[in-house]
C-alpha cells in the first residue's frame, strides 16, 4: 500500500524561492497587539468608515446578483471611470479598453506586473526604507532585489546615487510615492533623474501610488509616468483600499501602455481570474464622490498626523513628519534599546500601543533606531493612543517615582522570534 505511514510532522520542504522569507513584522505586531488588547498603530489597517455611497453600491450589486466573473481586466464602466480620474488627477491619458487592468488590490497589480514583465534572475531596484511586499513578492517571482538607501529625514534621491545603485542585471526600479513607510513624496527633480537613468539603462519603472490622495501641507502628487517621457516604460499602480477605507476589499488597478497592460491582464487572469465583481460596482460609485470628500480626508489625516507627532516627541522620540501617506517613522535612539524590535515590544507590552519595528523596512541596521506608527484611526482611538504614548517611559528613563500601581513596569530589551 502506497502512501504515508509515519505519524510525525510533514518533512516536505517549502520551495527554495521562499528561503529566508517570513511573514512580516507588520503582521506579527498586529497579532501581538490583538493578544495583548493594545491599540494597533502598527499595520495600516485603516479602520475608518467606508463612504456610504461605496458600501451601498456594493450591497446593491450583491442584491442584484452581480456574482459572476468579470473580464480579467475588470468592468468596462469601472475602467472608464479610472481612465477619467487618471487624466483629471494624475495627468495621464489612458485607454480604458486596453491600458487599464483592475486587480486584486495594489499588491495584486504589483505581483501581476513583476511576473508579466520581468524574468527570473532580473534585478529590481528598491529604495529603502521600503514596503516589504515590494521586496518579498519580487523574490517569489525569482527576481534579485537591489537596494538604494535614502537618508532620513528628507530621503532625498540623487541621480548620482541612483546610477551607482543600478547594476548590469537591473531591469526595473520601484518608486513608491507617497511612500510607505516614510511618507516621502518624490519631487519633479527627483523623478526627472529617475527618467534619465531609466532611459539610459533601459529600465521599467513601477510606481506604487496607492496613497496618492493622502498628502499634506499642499505637497503636490506627481505620477512618475508623467515625467521625462516615462509613460512608454512605466506601470502605474494604485488602489482603492486607502482612498475609501476598504483594505479588506482588495481592489486596485494598473495603468500601462497596451502591450504591457495586456501582459499584466494575462497574469492577473492566471493568478486571480478577476477582482470581486460586486465590489467593483462599489468603488465605481466612489469615483463619483466630489472633490470635497478628498479635501476633508486630507484635512482629517493631517490633524491626526500632527497630534501623533506631538505625542511621539513628548515621549522622547524624534518623529519624521510625513508629506504623504498615513504613517510616521520616529527615531527612538534616545530610548537606549539595542534593536527596534525591543523598543516596539516595550511600547506594546508596557505602553499598550503597537508599532512596527524599523528593521522591517531595511536590509541592514539602518532601521534599528526607528518605529513606524499608523494614524489611520478614529479620532478617539488616536487620542487614547497619544495619551498612552505620552505616559510611556522607556527603560532608560524609568525612575522609582514612575512605578506606581497599575502604571508602567521595566521594559524588556529582548526581541522575540520571527523575521
N, C-alpha and C positions, 0 to 999 in steps of 0.2 A: 504494500500500500504506500503510495507516494504522498508526501505532504509533511507538514511539520509535526514532529513527535516530542520535542522538548517543551518544557513549561516555563523556561526562563524568558528574559526580556528579548525583544527583537534585536538582532545584530546587523540587519541590513543597513548599510551606511547611507547617509544623505548624499546627494550629488556633490561632486567636487566643487561645482561653482558656488555652493553655499558655504564653503570652508571659510572660517573666520567671520561669518556673518551671524548676527544675533538680533533679536528684537530690540529696538532702540530704547535708550533710557527715557525717551519721551513716553513710550507706552508703559515702561516699567514704573515710572514715577506716578502715572495715573493709577496703576494697580496698588501701589503703596499708599497713595492718597486715599483710595477707597477703603483700604484695610484699616487705616487709622482714623477715618472720618474727618480728614482735613479738607481745607479749601484748596481746590486744584487750580493753581495758576501755572501748571506745567504744560500739559497738552493743549493745543489750540482747538479745543472742542467747540467753542463759540456757542454757548448755551443761552443765546438771546432769542427772543421771539421771532418766529418766521413771519414775514409780512403776510397779512391776512389774504391779500389777493392771490399770493402764490399758493398758500395752503388750500384755499377754496377751489382754485382751478385744478389742483391735483385731485382733490376729493371728487370734483365734478367729473373728471376724466375716469376715475375708478367707477363712479356710479354709471357712467356711460359705457362701461365695459371696454375701455381702451386698454386691452390686455394682451394684444398680440405683438409680435415683433414689429419694429420699425425697420427702415433701411439701416444698414450698418453705420451710415454717416449721419443718421438722425432724421427727424421730421423736417420736411422742406420748410414748413412755416417757421419752425424754430431757427433753422439755418438762415432764413431770410432776415429774421429779427436780429440774429447775431451779426450778419453782414452789415445791416443798417447801423447797429451800435458800433461796430468796428470802424466804420467810416466817420461817424459822428464823434466818437470819443477817442479812438486810437489813431485816426488819420490814415487808416488802411482801407483801400478799395479791394474787396474780395468778392468772388463769385459764389453765391450760396449753393449753386448746383455742383461746383467742383473743387472749391477751395476751403470748405468748412466741414469739419468732422466733429460731431457730438460724441463725447466719450464718457466712460465711467469715471468721472472725476478728472481733475487736472493730472492726478497721478496716472490714471489710465491713458491720458493723452501722451504723457511723457514715456510710459512703457511702450505704447504703440509706436511712438516716433523713434526711439532708440533702436527698437528691434526692426523697424521697417527701413531705416535709412543708414544704419551703421552695421559693420560686420564684426564678428568675434575677433579680438585682437586689436581693434581700432582703439586709439586713445581718445578720451573725452576730458577736456579741461574744465575743472570745477573750482570756483573761488571759495575760499573759506574765510569766515565761518559759513558753513553750508547747511542746507536741509539734507538730512541723512538719506532720504529717499532718492535724491539725485545720484548719490554715490552707490547705494546698495542695488537699486534697480539696474544701474549700468553694469555693475559687477555680475548680476544674474544674467544679463544679456551677453556676457562674455567680453565686455569692454574693459579697457585698462584706464582707471581714473588717474588723471594728472592734476596736481593741485597748485594753486596760487594763493598764498596767504595775504589778505588785505589787513593792514594795521589799523587797530582801533585808535581813536574813536571815530575817525572820519571814514575809514575803509576806502580810501582813495585808490582808484585803479589808474595806473600809468601805462602808456604804450610800451615803455622800456621793460617794465616788469612783465607785461603780457607777452611780449616777444620772447623774453628769456624763458618763460614757462612753457611755451609751445615746443613740443618735441617732434622729431621726424614722423612719429606714428600718430600724432594728434590729428583727429579728423573733425572734431566738433568742440564747441565751447558752450557752456551753460551760463546764462545771465539771469539771475533772479532779482526782479525789481518790481515793486518794493521787496526787499529781501527778508526772508526768514532764515536766521533769527535776528539779524542786526537792525532791520528797519531801514537799511540804506536804500536810497533811490539814486540810480545812476544818472549822471548829468549828460548833456549832449556832448560835451568834450570827451568824456569817458567812452560813450558809445561810438563816437567817431573814431576813436582809437581802436575799439573792437572791430569796426568796419574795415579799417585799413589792414589790420592784421588778418582778418578773415578773408579778405580778397587776396592778399599777398600769399597766404598759406593754404588757400582753397578749403576753408573751414565751414562747416554747417554751424549756424548759430541757433540754439534752442533757448528761447526766453520764456521763463515762468513768471507770469504777471497776475497771479491769482489775487493778489492784494491791491490791484490797480486802483480801486475806488477808495481805499483806506490810506489816506495821505494827509499830512498836516502842514501847518504854517504856510499854506499856499504853495507848497512844493509841487511842481507840475510832474505828471506822469508821462514818460516818453517810452513808446514801444520801440525796441531796437530795430524792428523791421522797417521803420520809417526813416532811419538814419543811414546816410552814407551808401545808399543803394543796396541795402542788405536784403530786401524782400526776396529776391530770387534764391537766396541761400539761407532762408530763415524758416523756423517753425515757431509760431507764436502760440503759447499755451496759456489758458486761463480757465476759470471755473466759476461756479455759482455758489459753492459752499460757504464762502466767507461773505459774499455780497448779500445773500439772502438768509444767512444763518441756517443753512441746511447741510451741515457737514456730513450727516448720515445719509443723505440722498444720493451722494456720489454722482454728480453731474458736472462735466467740464467740456472743453472743446479745444480743438487745434485749428489754427489758420495757417495755410501754407500754399505755395504755388501748386497748380493742379497735379503735376507729376508726383510731387512729394505727398500731397494730400491723398492721392489715390493709393499710394503705398501704405500710408498710415491707416486709411479706411480698411484696407485688406487685413492688416494685423489686428485692428480693432474688431473686425468681424471674427477672426480666428480665435482671439482670446476672450472676447466679451459678447459677441453677436451684435448687441446694440445696448445703448443706455436704456434705463427703465422707461417704458412708454408713458404711463400716466404722469410721471414726474417731469417728463419733457413738457407736457402741457402746463404743468405748474409754473416752471421757470419761464415759459413763453409769456405768461401773464405778467411775470415780474419785469420783463423788458419794457413794459408799458408804464412802469412807475415814473412819476415826474422827477425832474432834477432835484426838487426839494427833498425827496427821500434820501438821496445820496449826500446832500449837503448836511442834513440832520445827522446822518450816520457818522460822517466825518467829525462833526462837532461833538457828538456824544463820545466818540472814541478819544478825541483829543483831551476832553475833560478827564476821562478815566486815566489816560496816559499821564497827565500832569499830576493827578492825585497819587498814582502809584509811584512815580519818580520821586515825589516829595517824601513818601514813606520810606522808600529804599534808602534815600540819602540820610534820613533821620536814624536809620538802623545801622549806619556806618558803611553802607555800600556807596559805590560811585556809579550811578545809572548812566548809560549811554542813551541819551534821548533820541528815539527813533524818528525818522522823517516819514515813515510809512509802515504799513502792517500793524499788527496789534500785539507786538512783543517788545520787551525791554531786556537788553543784556545789561547786567550790572556787575561791576568789578567788586569782588569780595576779598581782595588780598589783605585788607586790614583786619579781617576776622582771624587770620592766622591758621587756617586749615591747610593741610598738605595737598588735598585734592578737592575738585569741585563736587564730586560725589559725596565726600564727607561733609562739606558745607551744606549741600542740598538736603542730606538726610538729617542733619542737626536742625535745620529750619523746619523740616517736616515733622520730626518727632517731638521737638520742644517748642516750636512756634506755631504748629498747626497749619502751615502753608506749604503746598507742594510747588516746586520749581523744577527746572531741568538743568542738570549739570552741564557746564560749558564744554566739557570734554565730548559731548555728543555731537558737537559741530566742528570739530577739528581732528586732524590725524595725529598731531603731536601734542605737546604740553601747553600750547598757547591758551587753550580754553580752561585750564585748571584753576584759574582765578575768577571764572565767570559763572553766573547763573542766568538762566532765561526765565522771564515771567510773562505770562499771557494775561491781558486785561480785557478779553472779550467775554465779560461777565456782566450780570445785572449790577446796577449801581450799589445796591445794598450789599452784595457779595464783595465787590471791590472795596467798599468802605470797611467791612469787617476784616478782610484780608489785610488792608493797610493798618488797621488797629493792631492786629496780631504782629505784623512785621515791625511796627514801631516799638512794641513791647519786648521783642526778642532780643536776648543778649547772647552773643556767641561765646564760646568757651573762654577766649582770651579776655573778655570784658566782664565776666561774671564775678561778682563780689558777694560776700555773705549777706549783705543787706538786700540783694536782689532775690534771694532764695526764700520767698515767703510761701506759705502753704497754698498749693494749687497753682503756683506760678511755675517758673522755669527750673529745669534741672540741668546739670552739667552736660554739655553736648558731647556726643561720641564722635571722635575723629575718624573712626574706621569706616571704610566704604563697604558696600555689600557686593555680592556676586552679580554677574551679568556683564553686559557689554562694556 
